[in-house]
């Protein structure tokens, strides 16, 4: 499970809740715009703008939690917090690689002996998400992507999965980060 950040010392409960509410509102906005694009009521460019806004919020919210973690002696050395950050940023990096048509490269947690190194890697991932969403054509986000890990998820869920669109995975990345941030 997630939601560990909301309870650790130094991170205000109301701040985590406000961030989650903002994520939820942006996800709902993206969902509404997806329907409006399908109905011809708005443009793919407006939808893409909302996806970029959602990604920017993810970056901001992760940075707020990182700031609190790096200021707290106990949080900087808490292996559970660092493991979750590694997981969150691994997912962010993996999706960008999938979007580019590259095989995901998973980095071992031991590659980040200092929490600041892990934080920098996370910021690099956010920059890659931002850059990708800024350069991809709004119409291109409707293309299906094949997730290399989908077979494992299908096996665990005991059901067949369909390939999501690039746009849906962009939303999933932000929702995944919000889930673990709390």
NULUM-265915 format. One record per residue (C-alpha): residue number from 0; x, y, z. Coordinates in nm, 4 decimals, always signed. Example, Ala and Ser with C-alpha at 12.3 -4.5 7.8 and 13.67 -1.06 7.14 Angstrom:
# NULUM-265915
{0; {+1.2300; -0.4500; +0.7800}}
{1; {+1.3670; -0.1060; +0.7140}}
This chain:
# NULUM-265915
{0; {+0.0000; +0.0000; +0.0000}}
{1; {+0.0737; +0.3637; -0.0151}}
{2; {-0.0264; +0.6621; +0.1907}}
{3; {+0.2874; +0.6501; +0.4021}}
{4; {+0.3957; +1.0091; +0.3396}}
{5; {+0.0838; +1.1597; +0.4963}}
{6; {+0.1728; +1.0272; +0.8395}}
{7; {+0.5475; +1.0775; +0.8735}}
{8; {+0.6775; +1.3577; +1.0948}}
{9; {+0.7229; +1.6912; +0.9189}}
{10; {+0.4564; +1.6456; +0.6493}}
{11; {+0.1281; +1.8121; +0.7371}}
{12; {-0.1713; +1.5832; +0.7022}}
{13; {-0.3784; +1.8611; +0.5456}}
{14; {-0.1052; +1.9271; +0.2860}}
{15; {-0.1108; +1.5664; +0.1685}}
{16; {-0.4905; +1.5700; +0.1571}}
{17; {-0.4941; +1.8964; -0.0417}}
{18; {-0.2465; +1.7507; -0.2908}}
{19; {-0.4565; +1.4367; -0.3323}}
{20; {-0.7718; +1.6466; -0.3823}}
{21; {-0.5958; +1.8521; -0.6503}}
{22; {-0.4801; +1.5321; -0.8240}}
{23; {-0.8357; +1.3968; -0.8127}}
{24; {-0.9751; +1.7206; -0.9582}}
{25; {-0.7185; +1.7192; -1.2393}}
{26; {-0.7858; +1.3512; -1.3175}}
{27; {-1.1579; +1.4303; -1.3372}}
{28; {-1.0800; +1.7263; -1.5662}}
{29; {-0.8771; +1.5012; -1.7972}}
{30; {-1.1594; +1.2437; -1.7995}}
{31; {-1.4172; +1.5098; -1.8867}}
{32; {-1.1980; +1.6493; -2.1648}}
{33; {-1.1425; +1.2966; -2.3040}}
{34; {-1.5207; +1.2614; -2.3400}}
{35; {-1.5489; +1.6082; -2.4922}}
{36; {-1.2771; +1.5296; -2.7483}}
{37; {-1.4602; +1.2087; -2.8429}}
{38; {-1.7813; +1.4110; -2.8856}}
{39; {-1.6048; +1.6820; -3.0879}}
{40; {-1.6751; +1.9444; -2.8192}}
{41; {-1.3107; +2.0352; -2.7552}}
{42; {-0.9717; +1.9829; -2.9144}}
{43; {-0.7009; +1.7254; -2.8456}}
{44; {-0.4737; +2.0221; -2.7682}}
{45; {-0.6973; +2.1226; -2.4734}}
{46; {-0.6859; +1.7668; -2.3448}}
{47; {-0.3080; +1.7593; -2.3797}}
{48; {-0.2843; +2.0876; -2.1871}}
{49; {-0.4776; +1.9265; -1.8997}}
{50; {-0.2472; +1.6214; -1.9043}}
{51; {+0.0547; +1.8518; -1.8767}}
{52; {-0.1127; +2.0325; -1.5867}}
{53; {-0.1622; +1.6967; -1.4111}}
{54; {+0.2046; +1.6050; -1.4678}}
{55; {+0.3149; +1.9475; -1.3356}}
{56; {+0.1100; +1.8917; -1.0217}}
{57; {+0.2731; +1.5497; -0.9751}}
{58; {+0.6154; +1.7127; -1.0037}}
{59; {+0.5234; +1.9869; -0.7556}}
{60; {+0.3704; +1.7444; -0.5033}}
{61; {+0.6695; +1.5073; -0.5201}}
{62; {+0.9029; +1.8063; -0.4707}}
{63; {+0.7087; +1.9193; -0.1620}}
{64; {+0.7404; +1.5781; -0.0027}}
{65; {+1.1077; +1.5525; -0.1003}}
{66; {+1.1720; +1.8910; +0.0613}}
{67; {+1.0193; +1.7682; +0.3872}}
{68; {+1.2101; +1.4379; +0.3694}}
{69; {+1.5458; +1.6035; +0.3046}}
{70; {+1.4915; +1.8402; +0.6011}}
{71; {+1.4122; +1.5581; +0.8424}}
{72; {+1.6977; +1.3533; +0.9879}}
{73; {+1.4675; +1.0603; +1.0591}}
{74; {+1.2991; +1.0679; +0.7163}}
{75; {+1.6316; +1.0915; +0.5267}}
{76; {+1.7373; +0.7626; +0.6830}}
{77; {+1.3991; +0.5880; +0.6791}}
{78; {+1.4448; +0.2929; +0.4440}}
{79; {+1.0698; +0.2567; +0.3889}}
{80; {+1.0326; +0.6177; +0.2692}}
{81; {+1.3357; +0.5860; +0.0435}}
{82; {+1.2094; +0.2551; -0.0946}}
{83; {+0.8742; +0.4139; -0.1831}}
{84; {+1.0446; +0.7094; -0.3490}}
{85; {+1.2585; +0.4679; -0.5481}}
{86; {+0.9423; +0.2825; -0.6530}}
{87; {+0.7564; +0.6041; -0.7497}}
{88; {+1.0459; +0.7363; -0.9580}}
{89; {+1.1133; +0.3956; -1.1151}}
{90; {+0.7545; +0.3899; -1.2412}}
{91; {+0.7843; +0.7456; -1.3742}}
{92; {+1.1060; +0.6647; -1.5619}}
{93; {+0.9703; +0.3326; -1.6923}}
{94; {+0.6606; +0.4903; -1.8442}}
{95; {+0.8636; +0.7586; -2.0227}}
{96; {+1.0851; +0.4862; -2.1681}}
{97; {+0.7784; +0.2904; -2.2834}}
{98; {+0.6317; +0.6062; -2.4414}}
{99; {+0.9557; +0.6503; -2.6369}}
{100; {+0.9466; +0.2886; -2.7522}}
{101; {+1.2494; +0.1975; -2.5388}}
{102; {+1.2755; -0.1065; -2.3124}}
{103; {+1.2465; +0.0072; -1.9501}}
{104; {+1.5735; +0.0173; -1.7590}}
{105; {+1.5214; -0.0452; -1.3898}}
{106; {+1.7817; +0.0980; -1.1524}}
{107; {+1.8680; -0.0815; -0.8329}}
{108; {+1.8025; +0.1128; -0.5105}}
{109; {+2.1714; +0.0723; -0.4191}}
{110; {+2.2510; +0.3083; -0.7112}}
{111; {+2.1357; +0.5875; -0.4803}}
{112; {+2.3493; +0.5740; -0.1632}}
{113; {+2.2425; +0.9261; -0.0675}}
{114; {+1.8779; +1.0394; -0.0587}}
{115; {+1.9758; +1.3542; -0.2512}}
{116; {+2.0905; +1.1297; -0.5401}}
{117; {+1.7510; +0.9599; -0.5457}}
{118; {+1.5811; +1.3000; -0.5348}}
{119; {+1.7894; +1.4221; -0.8334}}
{120; {+1.6989; +1.1090; -1.0294}}
{121; {+1.3329; +1.1743; -0.9488}}
{122; {+1.3645; +1.5317; -1.0764}}
{123; {+1.5259; +1.4012; -1.3944}}
{124; {+1.2253; +1.1733; -1.4406}}
{125; {+0.9867; +1.4649; -1.3958}}
{126; {+1.1833; +1.6644; -1.6533}}
{127; {+1.1550; +1.3709; -1.8952}}
{128; {+0.7774; +1.3432; -1.8403}}
{129; {+0.7404; +1.7186; -1.8937}}
{130; {+0.9577; +1.7163; -2.2069}}
{131; {+0.7780; +1.4192; -2.3573}}
{132; {+0.4295; +1.5585; -2.2959}}
{133; {+0.5402; +1.8951; -2.4364}}
{134; {+0.6713; +1.7526; -2.7631}}
{135; {+0.4239; +1.4728; -2.8365}}
{136; {+0.1461; +1.5664; -3.0778}}
{137; {-0.1904; +1.5870; -2.8990}}
{138; {-0.3386; +1.3340; -3.1431}}
{139; {-0.0524; +1.0886; -3.0807}}
{140; {-0.1553; +1.0277; -2.7203}}
{141; {-0.4485; +0.8231; -2.8511}}
{142; {-0.2095; +0.5498; -2.9692}}
{143; {-0.1994; +0.2255; -2.7761}}
{144; {+0.1132; +0.1380; -2.5828}}
{145; {+0.2261; -0.2078; -2.4878}}
{146; {+0.3376; -0.2287; -2.1281}}
{147; {+0.6121; -0.4898; -2.0816}}
{148; {+0.4837; -0.5734; -1.7338}}
{149; {+0.1181; -0.6191; -1.8416}}
{150; {+0.1553; -0.9979; -1.8604}}
{151; {+0.2496; -1.0173; -1.4926}}
{152; {-0.0416; -0.7943; -1.3936}}
{153; {-0.2830; -1.0020; -1.6039}}
{154; {-0.1564; -1.3177; -1.4353}}
{155; {-0.1954; -1.1651; -1.0884}}
{156; {-0.5408; -1.0255; -1.1709}}
{157; {-0.6351; -1.3531; -1.3395}}
{158; {-0.7813; -1.1736; -1.6393}}
{159; {-0.6859; -1.0482; -1.9819}}
{160; {-0.5827; -0.6826; -2.0095}}
{161; {-0.6177; -0.4455; -2.3012}}
{162; {-0.3407; -0.2118; -2.4071}}
{163; {-0.3955; +0.1389; -2.2707}}
{164; {-0.3439; +0.4555; -2.4700}}
{165; {-0.0437; +0.6742; -2.4127}}
{166; {-0.2813; +0.9336; -2.2698}}
{167; {-0.4258; +0.6890; -2.0185}}
{168; {-0.0782; +0.5885; -1.9048}}
{169; {+0.0146; +0.9566; -1.8596}}
{170; {-0.2791; +0.9867; -1.6217}}
{171; {-0.1846; +0.6572; -1.4520}}
{172; {+0.1672; +0.7815; -1.3744}}
{173; {+0.0276; +1.0817; -1.1866}}
{174; {-0.2357; +0.8752; -1.0061}}
{175; {+0.0254; +0.6174; -0.9052}}
{176; {+0.2488; +0.8847; -0.7563}}
{177; {-0.0448; +1.0449; -0.5731}}
{178; {-0.1482; +0.7064; -0.4328}}
{179; {+0.1914; +0.6513; -0.2749}}
{180; {+0.2340; +1.0117; -0.1663}}
{181; {-0.0918; +0.9950; +0.0257}}
